[in-house]
Amino acid sequence: MTQPDRILDLFKRHPKKPHSLREITRSLRLEKPEAREALELLVAEGKVLETSRHLYQLPQAQTRKGFEGRLQGHPSGFAFVIPADTNLPDLFIPKGYLGGAWHGDTVRAESKPPGRDRRPWGMVTSIVERAHHRVTGRLFFRKAFAMLKPDDARLPDLKLLPDGLDGLEPGARISVTVHYPEPKKKGPAEPYGELQAFLGQEDTPEVETEAVITKYELLPVFSDEALKEAEQVARLEPAELESRTDFRHLRVFTIDGEDAKDFDDAIHVEKLENGNYSVGIHIADVSHYVAEFTSLDQDAYARATSVYLPGRVLPMLPERLSNGICSLKPDEERLVLSVVAELTPKGKIKDYKFHEGLIRSVARLTYPQVEALAEARETGGQVSGKALGLPVPAKPGRCAPVTGRALPVQALGPTGRALPVQAAMAFGDPLGKWEALEGLALNPLSDAARSGIGDDLEALLDLTATLKKRRLEEGALDFSFTEVKVEVGEEGDLHLIPQQEPKARSLIEELMLLANRIVAQHLAERGIPALFRVHEDPSEAALNKLVNALGRLGYSLEGGEPTPKALQAILKKAEGKPEAPVVSTLLLRSLRLARYAAENLGHFGLAAEHYLHFTSPIRRYPDLVVHRVLRTLLRRRVTDKLKADWASRFPKLAEHTSERERAAESAERELTKYYQCLWAEERVGQSFPGMVSGVTNFGVFVTIGGGVEGMIRLGSLEDDHYHYFEDLLALEGVRSKRRIRIGDVLEVQIQAANPAARQIDLAPTEKFYQGQERPEQRAHSRAPGQPSALVGAQSFAPSAPQALKDKDKKPKDKGKKSQKPMKDSSRSPSPGKSKSGRVVGPPDQKRGFDKPVRVTARKIYFGAWEPEAEAAPKAEPPPEQEDSGQHKRRRGRGKRK
């Protein structure tokens, strides 16, 4: 097949999608010159069109007006359409032009000519797919109608059928099924709701959990057929054991979190005579128990992923499998699919093999145990076998009283440094300090087994450190963001636990990445269809925006190309500098979301040509699919007919699992925010040190202890009026030129918390205003008519980084009264043309929408931080033709950042 034919085939697989030159070269592994030559030939023959944006698409893609995209609504009524083609800009839709569409719907929209303000806008012309079929909210009554006020403020009020509502009082939390009648000739028919379940009358965590589960259409209950099948298949057949590669003679062990219940991966390592290492990554063989098209498989597919909510887990598989026969528990025989790789001491893969294996894990280790051993090595202590008599929870699934932190009982290492008690075990622990840890038991390992695992861990710590170093040298991105685990105690108390075992977690992560890449490359090179984990290149618009923003900070891409290696070099260059948090956030926001796909499009963030998910089949359906494909290949049962069947089914499967993954993440994030608000509600009036984690044109997000994020609204910044500079993710005072940027440290006080709205309001403490008069003091000394503008204050960050110190300007005379600001007093914070947001200030002076707004950071492996719903200036209807032919004047319109 010639190169033009290959490119044309790619376009026919995605007939509506425009492609950039970069996407074509990456998808087909072509060089730019040959791809450009082939495209020029196709354009000359009329088979492909080149748009004004230097994108290429089939001619029939332009036959219909407009484009498809997802509608992102706003509580005030306007919305944006986020195009499916990421190279197109978002389109603003004014209130009244939504065509009956709701937030989250897939719609077709058309752009309209700009009005007098010269800003683009559009309207929804049709609804392609509805996003909401079940909605949760509160019952209320209006003009004899029963109505639902949805929990999501971006959804409209919904009329309800009266059936089942007898006895329910206003304010009751309910879930309803949404019905969408066929559109009428004059426009869309009004949707209505039907009661599905009564969730509760009171605002309790239990009711909130049920509401979140319903809102995101999560499935907490398995079908009776699936449960029955799970009981039937949860056993080991002797014939199956004999047919497998036997790894039971090896020291195979697991490393997981202390509260883990399902163990789907185990490892072993052997030193070979040639000096290399044989590393085994053994993954629970779920595909042996869950056959395709069974009730078990249908339930697993519907869920697509396990969901880990605070205080509750919704597993993908019934407990009989997930915590039973599929879990790689110590001293129990388990079926596995194994990747055994031969690695050089420098981390290079010399060879690999796949096995349908049989293991018996000799130990269940935890991250704190392995981290303790790593710390002991760094302090010069000898890692002895006794260190592997470390504690594990006596009851699986229940957390120890203290985990992953410095424990009350301390011991001194050989260097005199205070070590956690776990690390003290590496030096013999002659004082028997284990008795201080209530509720923990020792691993029942022999001295020989513990000594051997100690040696294995030493080898793996060194080997995986080398693997990570090689991976970063190849260009993989490494963002240093600390994850915070949310745990709910038996009495409903909240525990926010930062994950603080970097070396232990990195050990497992590198081995899992290794297995995923090996399997992906093996299938891709043989042309075997699979579900790949893809992370596409950033869009051209995002890259241009990133390059401009980095240029203002003094950074440029090596070679001018936005490769993963060039971005990683920038992260490395910024490491330890004041602007490091800003650089990391800018890079993260420029990236696309990772997703599942039936095509091998590579993984930009990992700088991997081949990548998929293979190592967690207990909790991820795509991993289970990959296991089935690999087992079929190992048994030499792959036929052309089967490959064609896979190729036809996998695209839909990839779309479904990606959507369910996003829903699970959103549910986890929302319920976590709810519990954080409960935590903050009990601490209103208390002060905490915090760090700025986000800056927008309507406020500053600050993260305080344990990962709790709240917002300082602009009205709470009383020292100045502030401009928002999107390029630098910064607010700058109009007169003081003081900047507030990501990474700045400041002390804040919790003013209020609203769990129902998922909002925490913060305000700066007195330390924020050190060195200047408070506004109430200056109010008495102002001259009549003088505005209440304040002199800028120094940032409260005596030991924290301050972005771009050489450009920060401070007032020369702090004791003088502030002067009336001139209209042209706001200047760009950096050379060149830089557009800023509108001037904003306290509520009595600013214009536009001022309701509370929810903004959350997306927690994903690779992807962008962006607001779920941003505040925007109040928008009026777009221009309409008057009798005179003139457009009506429109005011400022919201802009999606």
C-alpha positions in Angstrom: 0.0 0.0 0.0 1.4 3.4 -1.0 1.7 6.3 1.4 -1.2 8.2 -0.1 -3.4 5.1 0.2 -2.4 4.6 3.8 -3.2 8.3 4.6 -6.5 8.0 2.7 -7.3 4.8 4.7 -6.7 6.7 7.9 -9.1 9.5 6.9 -11.8 6.9 5.9 -11.6 5.4 9.4 -12.4 8.8 10.8 -14.4 10.5 8.0 -15.5 13.5 10.1 -12.3 14.3 11.8 -9.7 16.8 10.5 -6.1 15.7 10.9 -3.0 17.7 11.4 0.3 16.8 9.8 1.7 15.8 13.2 -1.2 13.5 13.9 -0.8 11.8 10.5 3.0 11.3 10.9 2.5 9.9 14.4 -0.4 7.6 13.6 1.3 6.1 10.5 4.9 6.3 11.7 5.8 8.5 8.7 8.5 11.1 8.2 7.2 14.6 7.7 8.6 15.1 4.2 7.0 11.9 2.8 3.8 12.6 4.6 3.7 16.2 3.3 4.4 14.9 -0.3 1.6 12.3 -0.1 -0.9 14.9 1.3 0.0 17.3 -1.5 -0.8 14.6 -4.1 -4.1 13.8 -2.4 -5.1 17.5 -2.3 -4.2 17.9 -6.0 -6.4 14.9 -6.9 -9.3 16.3 -4.8 -9.4 13.3 -2.5 -8.5 15.4 0.5 -9.1 19.0 1.4 -6.7 21.4 3.3 -8.5 23.8 5.5 -7.4 27.3 6.4 -6.1 26.0 9.7 -3.6 23.7 7.9 -5.8 20.7 8.7 -6.6 17.9 6.3 -10.0 16.2 5.9 -12.2 14.3 3.4 -14.4 16.5 1.2 -17.6 15.0 2.5 -16.7 16.1 6.0 -17.7 19.7 5.1 -21.1 18.8 3.6 -22.9 19.5 6.9 -22.7 22.8 8.6 -21.3 23.1 12.1 -19.6 20.5 14.2 -20.3 18.1 17.0 -19.1 18.5 20.5 -19.9 18.3 24.2 -22.0 21.0 25.8 -20.4 22.5 29.0 -23.1 24.5 30.8 -22.9 27.2 33.4 -25.3 27.8 36.3 -26.3 31.2 34.9 -27.6 29.7 31.7 -25.0 30.1 29.0 -22.7 27.3 27.8 -19.8 26.4 25.6 -19.5 23.6 23.1 -16.3 21.7 23.4 -15.6 20.3 19.9 -14.9 16.6 19.4 -12.1 17.9 17.1 -9.6 19.2 19.6 -8.0 21.5 17.0 -11.2 23.6 16.9 -11.8 26.3 19.5 -14.6 26.2 22.0 -17.8 28.0 20.9 -19.8 30.2 23.2 -23.5 29.6 23.3 -25.6 32.4 24.9 -28.6 31.7 27.1 -31.7 31.0 25.0 -29.7 29.4 22.1 -29.1 26.0 23.7 -31.9 24.3 21.7 -33.1 22.4 24.7 -29.7 20.8 25.3 -28.4 20.2 28.8 -24.9 20.3 30.2 -23.0 17.2 29.1 -25.1 16.5 26.0 -23.4 15.8 22.7 -24.7 18.4 20.3 -24.2 19.8 16.8 -23.6 23.6 16.8 -23.1 26.3 14.3 -21.1 29.5 14.7 -22.7 32.8 13.9 -21.2 36.1 12.7 -19.7 38.2 15.5 -21.7 41.1 16.9 -20.5 44.5 17.6 -18.2 43.2 20.3 -16.5 41.1 17.6 -16.6 38.0 19.7 -17.6 34.6 18.2 -20.8 32.9 19.3 -23.1 30.1 18.1 -26.2 28.1 18.7 -27.1 24.5 19.1 -28.8 23.2 16.0 -29.5 19.6 17.2 -29.0 17.2 20.1 -27.0 14.1 19.1 -27.0 12.2 22.4 -28.3 12.9 25.8 -25.9 12.7 28.7 -28.4 12.5 31.7 -30.9 9.7 32.1 -30.8 9.6 35.9 -30.6 12.8 37.9 -30.5 13.4 41.7 -31.7 16.5 43.5 -34.2 17.9 45.9 -38.0 17.9 45.7 -39.9 21.2 45.7 -43.3 22.4 44.6 -44.1 25.3 42.2 -47.6 26.2 41.2 -49.1 22.8 42.1 -46.3 21.1 40.1 -43.8 18.7 41.7 -40.3 19.8 40.6 -36.7 18.6 41.0 -33.9 21.0 41.8 -30.9 19.0 40.4 -27.7 18.7 42.6 -25.8 19.9 39.6 -26.5 23.6 39.3 -25.8 23.5 35.6 -28.9 21.4 34.9 -32.4 23.1 34.7 -35.3 22.4 37.1 -37.3 19.4 36.0 -41.0 18.7 36.2 -41.9 15.4 37.8 -44.8 12.9 37.4 -46.8 12.7 40.6 -46.5 8.9 40.8 -44.8 7.8 44.0 -44.4 11.3 45.5 -47.2 10.9 48.1 -45.9 11.5 51.6 -42.6 13.1 50.5 -41.9 16.5 51.9 -40.2 19.5 50.2 -36.4 19.1 50.4 -36.4 15.3 50.1 -33.4 14.0 48.3 -34.6 11.8 45.4 -33.3 10.3 42.2 -35.4 10.4 39.0 -35.4 8.9 35.6 -35.4 11.5 32.9 -37.7 11.1 29.9 -37.1 13.1 26.7 -40.2 13.2 24.4 -39.9 13.3 20.7 -39.2 16.9 19.4 -42.1 18.9 18.3 -42.3 20.8 15.0 -41.7 24.1 16.8 -38.8 22.9 18.8 -37.7 20.4 21.4 -40.4 19.0 23.8 -39.9 19.6 27.5 -38.3 16.7 29.4 -39.9 15.4 32.6 -38.8 13.1 35.4 -40.2 10.0 37.1 -39.3 9.1 40.7 -36.8 6.3 40.9 -35.7 6.3 44.5 -36.1 8.2 47.8 -32.5 8.8 49.1 -33.3 10.5 52.4 -34.6 13.7 54.0 -31.5 14.6 56.0 -28.1 15.7 54.8 -25.9 12.8 55.9 -22.8 11.2 54.4 -24.9 8.0 53.7 -27.4 10.0 51.7 -24.7 11.9 49.9 -22.9 8.7 48.9 -26.1 7.3 47.5 -26.8 10.5 45.6 -23.3 10.5 44.0 -23.6 6.8 43.1 -26.9 7.5 41.4 -25.7 10.8 39.8 -22.9 9.0 38.0 -24.9 5.9 37.2 -22.6 3.6 39.2 -23.7 0.1 39.9 -23.5 -1.0 43.5 -25.3 -4.3 43.2 -24.5 -7.4 41.0 -27.1 -9.4 39.2 -28.2 -12.7 40.8 -26.9 -14.5 37.7 -23.4 -13.0 38.0 -23.3 -13.9 41.7 -24.3 -17.4 41.0 -21.6 -17.7 38.3 -19.0 -16.3 40.6 -19.7 -19.1 43.1 -19.6 -21.8 40.4 -16.2 -20.7 38.8 -14.3 -19.8 42.0 -12.3 -23.0 42.3 -9.0 -24.5 41.1 -9.2 -27.5 38.8 -6.3 -30.0 39.2 -6.0 -30.4 35.4 -5.6 -26.6 35.1 -2.8 -26.6 37.6 -0.9 -29.2 35.8 -1.1 -27.4 32.5 0.6 -24.2 33.8 4.1 -23.0 34.1 5.0 -23.6 37.8 6.5 -20.6 39.6 5.8 -22.0 43.1 9.5 -22.7 43.8 10.4 -19.0 43.4 10.2 -16.3 46.1 7.1 -14.5 44.7 5.6 -11.8 46.9 3.2 -8.8 46.7 3.6 -5.2 47.6 0.4 -3.1 48.1 -1.1 -0.5 50.4 -1.9 -1.5 53.9 -5.6 -1.5 53.4 -5.6 -3.3 50.1 -8.1 -6.2 49.8 -7.5 -7.4 46.2 -3.9 -8.3 45.2 -3.7 -8.5 41.4 0.1 -8.4 40.9 3.0 -10.2 42.4 6.7 -10.1 41.5 10.0 -12.0 41.8 13.6 -11.4 40.8 16.5 -13.7 40.2 20.2 -13.0 39.5 21.4 -14.8 36.4 24.8 -16.3 35.8 25.5 -13.7 33.0 25.0 -10.9 35.5 21.5 -9.9 34.2 18.3 -10.2 36.2 15.2 -12.3 35.5 12.2 -10.3 36.7 8.7 -11.8 36.8 5.6 -9.8 36.9 2.7 -12.1 37.7 -0.9 -10.8 37.1 -4.0 -12.5 38.4 -5.5 -14.5 35.5 -9.1 -13.1 35.8 -9.8 -14.2 32.2 -9.7 -17.8 33.2 -12.7 -17.2 35.5 -14.7 -14.5 33.6 -15.5 -15.8 30.1 -16.8 -13.5 27.4 -20.5 -12.9 27.1 -21.4 -14.5 30.4 -23.5 -12.8 33.1 -20.2 -12.1 35.0 -18.7 -10.5 31.9 -21.8 -8.4 31.2 -21.8 -7.0 34.8 -18.0 -6.3 34.6 -18.4 -4.6 31.3 -21.3 -2.4 32.6 -19.0 -1.2 35.4 -15.8 -1.2 33.4 -13.8 -0.2 36.5 -13.8 -0.5 40.3 -14.8 2.7 42.0 -13.0 3.7 45.3 -15.2 6.2 47.1 -14.4 7.5 50.6 -15.8 4.9 53.0 -17.1 2.6 50.2 -15.8 0.5 47.3 -17.8 -0.6 44.3 -15.8 -3.5 42.8 -15.9 -4.5 39.2 -16.2 -8.1 40.1 -18.1 -9.9 42.9 -16.2 -10.3 46.1 -16.0 -14.1 45.6 -13.6 -13.3 42.8 -12.0 -9.9 43.5 -11.1 -10.7 47.1 -11.2 -14.4 46.8 -9.9 -16.8 44.1 -8.4 -14.1 41.9 -6.6 -12.2 44.7 -2.9 -13.3 45.0 -3.0 -14.0 48.8 0.1 -15.4 50.6 0.4 -19.2 50.9 -2.4 -19.8 48.4 -2.1 -21.2 44.9 -3.3 -18.8 42.3 -3.5 -18.7 38.5 -1.6 -15.9 36.8 -0.5 -14.5 33.4 3.2 -13.8 33.7 5.7 -11.6 31.9 9.2 -12.7 32.6 11.8 -10.3 31.3 15.6 -10.5 31.3 17.1 -7.1 32.1 20.6 -5.9 32.2 21.8 -4.0 35.3 21.4 -0.9 33.2 17.7 -1.6 32.7 17.8 -2.8 29.0 15.4 -5.5 28.0 17.4 -8.5 26.5 14.5 -11.0 26.2 11.0 -11.7 27.5 8.5 -14.5 27.6 4.8 -14.9 28.5 3.4 -17.7 30.6 0.1 -19.0 31.8 1.5 -19.5 35.3 0.9 -20.9 38.8 2.3 -19.1 41.9 2.1 -19.3 45.6 3.0 -15.9 47.2 5.4 -16.2 50.1 4.7 -12.8 51.6 2.3 -9.8 51.5 4.5 -6.7 51.9 3.2 -3.1 52.3 4.5 0.2 50.9 5.6 1.5 54.4 7.7 -1.7 54.9 9.5 -1.4 51.7 9.9 2.4 52.1 11.4 1.7 55.6 14.0 -0.6 54.1 14.9 2.0 51.4 15.3 4.6 54.1 17.5 2.3 56.2 19.8 1.7 53.2 20.2 5.5 52.6 21.2 6.0 56.3 23.9 3.4 56.0 22.2 0.6 57.8 22.4 -3.0 56.7 19.1 -4.3 55.5 18.7 -7.5 57.5 16.1 -10.2 57.3 14.5 -9.0 60.5 13.3 -6.0 58.6 10.9 -8.2 56.8 9.1 -9.2 60.0 7.3 -5.9 59.6 3.7 -5.5 60.6 0.7 -5.9 58.3 -2.9 -5.3 59.2 -4.3 -8.2 61.3 -7.6 -7.7 59.4 -7.3 -7.1 55.7 -8.9 -3.9 54.6 -8.6 -2.1 58.0 -6.0 0.6 58.3 -3.5 0.6 61.0 -3.8 3.5 63.5 -0.7 5.2 62.0 0.5 4.6 58.5 3.1 6.0 56.2 4.2 8.7 58.7 6.7 9.1 61.5 5.3 6.9 64.3 5.2 7.9 68.0 7.9 5.4 68.8 11.2 6.4 67.4 14.6 4.8 67.2 18.0 6.2 66.2 19.8 4.8 63.2 23.5 4.3 63.0 23.9 7.9 61.8 22.0 9.3 64.8 19.1 10.3 62.6 15.6 9.7 64.0 13.9 7.0 62.0 10.4 5.6 61.9 10.0 2.5 64.0 9.7 0.4 60.8 13.2 1.4 59.8 14.4 0.7 63.3 13.6 -3.0 62.7 16.4 -3.0 60.1 18.9 -2.7 63.0 17.5 -5.4 65.1 15.0 -3.5 67.3 16.4 -4.9 70.6 13.9 -3.0 72.6 10.9 -4.7 71.1 9.1 -1.6 70.0 6.6 -3.5 67.9 4.4 -3.8 71.0 3.6 -0.1 70.7 1.7 -0.7 67.4 -1.8 -1.7 68.4 -3.8 -4.0 66.1 -0.9 -5.2 64.0 0.6 -8.6 63.6 3.9 -9.9 62.2 4.3 -11.7 58.9 4.7 -15.5 59.6 7.9 -15.8 57.6 10.9 -18.0 58.2 14.3 -16.3 58.7 15.5 -17.7 55.4 12.5 -16.4 53.5 12.8 -12.9 55.1 16.5 -12.8 54.4 16.0 -13.7 50.7 13.2 -11.2 50.2 15.5 -8.5 51.7 18.1 -9.3 49.0 15.4 -9.3 46.4 14.1 -5.9 47.5 17.6 -4.4 47.4 18.1 -5.6 43.8 14.6 -4.4 42.8 15.1 -1.0 44.3 18.3 -0.5 42.4 16.9 -2.0 39.1 13.7 0.0 39.1 15.6 3.2 39.9 17.6 2.5 36.8 14.5 1.8 34.8 13.0 5.1 35.8 16.2 7.0 35.0 16.1 5.5 31.5 12.5 6.3 31.0 13.0 9.9 32.0 16.0 10.2 29.7 13.8 9.0 26.8 11.5 11.9 27.5 8.7 10.6 29.8 7.1 13.4 31.8 7.4 13.2 35.6 5.1 15.5 37.6 5.8 15.6 41.3 2.2 15.9 42.6 1.5 14.3 46.0 -1.6 12.2 46.1 -3.8 12.3 49.2 -5.9 9.4 50.2 -9.3 10.0 51.9 -10.4 7.5 54.5 -13.6 7.5 56.5 -13.5 5.9 59.9 -16.1 3.6 61.4 -17.7 6.6 63.2 -17.6 8.8 60.0 -14.5 10.7 61.0 -12.4 11.8 58.1 -8.7 11.1 57.6 -6.6 12.8 54.9 -3.4 10.8 54.4 -0.7 11.9 51.9 0.9 9.0 50.1 4.5 9.2 51.3 6.2 6.1 50.1 7.9 7.3 46.9 10.6 4.7 46.6 8.2 1.8 47.4 5.5 3.0 45.0 8.0 3.8 42.3 9.4 0.2 42.5 6.0 -1.3 41.7 5.1 1.4 39.2 8.2 0.8 37.1 7.6 -2.9 37.0 4.0 -2.5 36.0 5.0 0.1 33.3 7.5 -2.4 32.1 5.0 -5.2 31.8 2.4 -2.9 30.1 4.9 -1.8 27.5 6.2 -5.3 26.7 2.7 -6.6 26.1 1.7 -3.6 24.0 4.7 -3.9 21.8 4.3 -7.6 21.4 0.7 -7.3 20.2 1.3 -4.2 18.1 4.2 -5.7 16.2 2.1 -8.7 15.3 -0.9 -6.7 14.2 -3.1 -8.2 16.9 -6.1 -5.9 17.8 -6.2 -4.8 21.5 -7.3 -2.0 23.8 -4.5 0.4 24.0 -4.0 3.2 26.5 -3.3 6.2 24.4 -2.3 9.7 25.2 -2.2 11.8 22.1 0.0 14.8 21.3 -1.3 18.2 22.5 -3.3 20.1 20.1 -1.7 22.8 18.0 -3.7 25.5 19.8 -2.6 24.2 23.2 1.0 24.0 22.1 1.0 27.5 20.8 -0.5 28.8 24.1 2.1 26.8 26.1 5.0 28.0 24.1 3.9 31.7 24.5 3.4 31.2 28.3 6.7 29.5 28.8 8.4 32.2 26.7 7.2 34.8 29.2 8.8 32.8 32.0 12.1 32.6 30.1 11.8 29.0 28.9 12.0 27.7 25.4 11.6 24.2 23.9 14.8 22.4 22.8 14.8 22.2 19.0 11.6 24.1 18.9 9.6 20.8 18.8 7.1 20.1 21.7 8.4 16.5 22.2 8.0 14.8 25.6 11.8 15.0 26.0 11.7 18.8 25.4 8.9 19.2 27.9 10.7 17.0 30.5 13.8 19.1 30.0 11.8 22.2 30.9 10.5 20.5 34.0 14.0 19.6 35.0 15.3 23.1 34.3 12.5 24.6 36.5 13.0 22.2 39.3 13.7 24.0 42.6 13.0 27.4 41.1 10.3 29.8 42.3 8.3 29.4 39.1 8.4 25.6 39.1 4.7 25.1 40.2 3.6 27.5 37.4 5.7 25.6 34.8 4.3 22.2 35.9 0.7 23.5 35.8 1.1 25.1 32.4 2.5 21.8 31.0 -0.2 19.7 32.6 -3.0 22.0 31.3 -1.7 21.7 27.8 -2.0 17.9 27.7 -4.9 15.9 26.5 -6.7 13.3 28.6 -5.4 9.8 28.4 -8.0 7.3 27.1 -8.6 3.8 25.8 -8.5 3.2 22.0 -8.6 0.3 19.6 -5.7 2.0 17.7 -2.1 2.1 18.9 -1.6 5.9 18.9 1.3 5.9 21.4 1.5 7.6 24.8 2.8 11.1 24.7 3.3 11.5 28.5 5.3 8.3 28.9 7.1 8.9 25.6 6.1 5.3 24.7 5.4 4.2 21.2 3.4 1.2 22.5 1.4 1.2 25.7 -1.7 -0.5 27.2 -3.1 -1.6 30.6 -2.4 -5.2 31.5 -1.6 -5.3 35.2 -5.0 -4.7 36.9 -7.7 -7.1 35.5 -9.5 -7.3 38.9 -10.4 -3.7 38.8 -10.2 -2.6 35.1 -12.1 -4.1 32.2 -9.6 -3.1 29.5 -6.9 -5.2 31.3 -9.3 -8.1 31.2 -9.8 -7.7 27.5 -6.0 -7.6 26.9 -5.6 -10.8 29.0 -8.1 -12.6 26.8 -6.3 -11.5 23.6 -2.9 -12.5 25.0 -4.1 -15.9 26.2 -5.7 -16.6 22.8 -2.4 -15.7 21.1 -0.3 -17.9 23.5 -2.6 -20.8 22.7 -2.2 -20.1 18.9 -6.0 -19.7 18.4 -5.9 -16.2 16.7 -7.6 -16.4 13.3 -8.3 -13.7 10.7 -12.0 -14.0 11.5 -11.3 -13.5 15.2 -9.1 -10.5 14.5 -11.8 -8.9 12.3 -14.3 -9.5 15.1 -12.0 -7.8 17.7 -11.3 -4.9 15.3 -15.0 -4.3 14.9 -16.0 -4.5 18.6 -13.0 -2.8 20.3 -13.7 0.8 19.3 -17.1 0.8 21.0 -15.6 -1.0 24.0 -12.8 1.6 24.2 -15.3 4.5 24.2 -17.4 2.9 26.9 -14.6 2.1 29.3 -13.1 5.6 28.8 -16.5 7.1 29.7 -16.9 4.9 32.8 -13.4 5.7 33.9 -14.2 9.4 33.8 -17.5 8.9 35.6 -15.7 7.0 38.4 -13.1 9.7 38.8 -15.7 12.4 38.9 -17.7 10.5 41.6 -14.6 9.9 43.7 -13.6 13.6 43.3 -17.0 14.9 44.2 -17.5 12.8 47.3 -14.0 13.5 48.4 -14.8 17.2 48.1 -17.9 16.7 50.2 -16.0 15.0 53.0 -13.4 17.8 52.8 -16.1 20.3 53.3 -17.4 18.4 56.4 -13.8 18.6 57.7 -13.6 22.3 57.1 -17.1 22.9 58.5 -15.8 21.7 61.9 -12.8 24.1 61.7 -14.5 27.4 60.7 -12.4 30.3 62.1 -9.2 28.3 62.3 -6.1 29.3 60.4 -3.8 27.1 58.4 -0.7 27.5 56.2 -1.5 26.9 52.6 -0.2 27.0 49.0 -1.8 28.6 46.0 -2.9 25.7 43.7 -4.9 27.6 41.1 -5.5 31.2 40.0 -8.6 32.3 38.0 -10.3 35.5 37.1 -12.7 35.0 40.0 -10.5 33.9 42.8 -7.5 32.0 44.1 -7.5 28.4 45.0 -5.5 27.4 48.1 -4.6 23.9 49.3 -4.2 23.5 53.0 -3.2 20.5 55.1 -4.2 17.1 53.9 -5.0 18.2 50.3 -8.1 20.2 51.2 -8.7 22.9 48.6 -10.7 26.1 49.1 -11.1 29.4 47.4 -10.2 33.0 48.3 -12.8 35.0 46.3 -11.6 38.3 44.9 -13.9 40.2 47.3 -11.8 38.8 50.2 -8.6 40.3 48.8 -9.0 43.7 50.3 -5.6 45.2 49.6 -6.0 46.0 45.9 -8.0 45.5 42.7 -6.6 42.7 40.6 -6.1 41.9 37.0 -6.0 38.2 35.9 -3.2 37.3 33.5 -4.0 34.0 31.9 -0.6 33.6 30.3 1.1 33.6 33.7 -1.7 32.1 35.7 -1.4 35.1 38.0 -3.3 37.9 39.6 -1.6 41.3 39.7 -2.6 44.3 41.8 -3.6 47.4 39.8 -1.5 49.7 41.9 0.8 47.6 44.0 1.8 45.3 41.1 1.8 42.6 43.6 1.4 39.1 42.1 -0.4 36.1 43.4 0.7 32.9 41.6 0.6 29.2 41.8 3.1 28.0 44.4 2.9 31.0 46.6 2.6 30.2 50.3 0.2 32.1 52.5 -1.8 31.7 55.7 -5.6 31.5 55.4 -8.6 31.2 57.6 -11.6 29.0 56.9 -14.5 31.4 56.7 -17.3 29.0 55.7 -18.0 25.6 54.2 -20.9 24.4 52.3 -20.9 20.5 51.8 -24.0 20.5 49.6 -22.3 23.0 47.2 -18.8 21.4 47.6 -17.4 24.8 48.5 -14.9 26.0 51.1 -14.4 29.8 51.5 -11.1 31.0 52.7 -9.7 34.4 53.5 -6.2 35.7 54.1 -5.1 36.2 57.7 -3.5 39.3 59.2 -0.1 38.0 58.1 -1.1 38.4 54.5 -1.4 42.2 55.1 1.7 42.6 57.2 3.4 45.9 56.7 0.3 47.8 55.7 -2.8 49.4 57.2 -6.0 47.3 57.3 -8.8 48.7 55.2 -11.0 49.6 58.1 -8.2 51.7 59.6 -7.7 53.5 56.3 -11.4 54.2 55.8 -11.3 56.9 58.4 -8.3 58.6 56.9 -9.5 58.8 53.3 -10.3 62.1 51.8 -14.0 62.6 50.8 -14.7 60.9 47.5 -11.4 58.9 47.5 -12.0 55.2 46.5 -11.3 52.5 48.9 -8.3 51.1 47.0 -5.5 49.9 49.1 -1.7 49.9 48.9 -0.3 46.6 47.8 1.1 44.3 50.4 4.1 42.1 50.5 3.4 38.4 49.9 3.2 36.3 53.1 5.9 33.8 52.1 9.0 34.5 54.1 10.5 31.0 53.4 8.4 30.2 50.3 9.2 30.7 46.6 7.9 33.9 44.9 7.5 33.8 41.2 9.8 36.1 39.1 11.3 38.1 42.0 13.2 40.3 39.5 9.9 41.5 38.1 7.9 42.0 41.3 7.4 45.6 42.2 6.7 46.7 45.8 5.5 50.1 46.9 8.3 52.4 47.9 6.4 54.2 50.7 4.2 51.8 52.7 3.0 54.5 55.1 1.5 56.7 52.4 -2.1 56.7 51.6 -3.1 55.1 48.3 -3.7 57.5 45.5 -6.6 57.4 43.2 -5.8 54.9 40.4 -5.6 56.2 36.8 -7.4 54.2 34.1 -4.2 53.4 32.4 -2.4 52.3 35.6 -2.7 48.6 34.7 0.2 47.4 32.7 1.2 44.1 31.3 3.5 42.1 33.7 5.9 41.2 31.0 7.3 42.6 27.8 5.2 42.2 24.7 1.5 42.2 24.3 -0.3 40.3 27.0 -4.1 40.4 27.4 -5.4 40.4 30.9 -8.8 39.7 32.3 -11.1 42.5 33.2 -10.5 44.6 36.3 -12.3 43.0 39.2 -12.7 43.9 42.8 -15.0 43.7 45.8 -18.6 42.6 45.2 -20.0 46.2 45.3 -17.7 47.3 42.5 -17.4 44.4 40.1 -19.9 43.5 37.5 -21.1 40.2 36.2 -21.9 36.8 37.7 -21.0 36.5 41.3 -22.7 33.3 42.4 -20.5 30.6 44.1 -18.8 28.5 41.4 -17.5 25.0 41.7 -14.1 24.3 40.3 -12.3 21.0 40.8 -8.9 19.7 39.5 -9.1 16.6 37.5 -7.2 13.8 39.1 -5.8 11.8 36.2 -2.6 10.0 35.2 -2.0 12.4 32.4 -4.3 15.2 31.5 -5.3 18.8 31.9 -6.3 20.8 35.0 -9.3 22.9 34.0 -12.4 24.3 35.7 -15.5 22.1 35.5 -17.5 25.3 35.3 -16.0 28.7 35.2 -17.5 32.0 36.3 -18.0 34.4 33.4 -19.5 37.8 33.0 -23.2 37.9 32.6 -24.1 37.4 28.9 -27.0 38.9 27.1 -28.6 37.4 24.0 -26.7 37.5 20.8 -27.4 40.1 18.1 -30.6 39.8 16.2 -31.7 41.6 13.1 -33.9 44.6 13.8 -36.3 46.2 11.4 -33.6 48.7 10.5 -31.1 46.0 9.8 -28.9 47.0 12.6 -27.6 44.6 15.3 -28.6 45.0 18.9 -25.7 45.8 21.0 -24.4 43.0 23.3 -22.5 43.4 26.5 -19.4 41.4 27.5 -19.7 37.7 27.3 -18.3 34.9 29.3 -15.1 33.4 28.0 -14.0 29.8 28.7 -10.4 29.7 29.8 
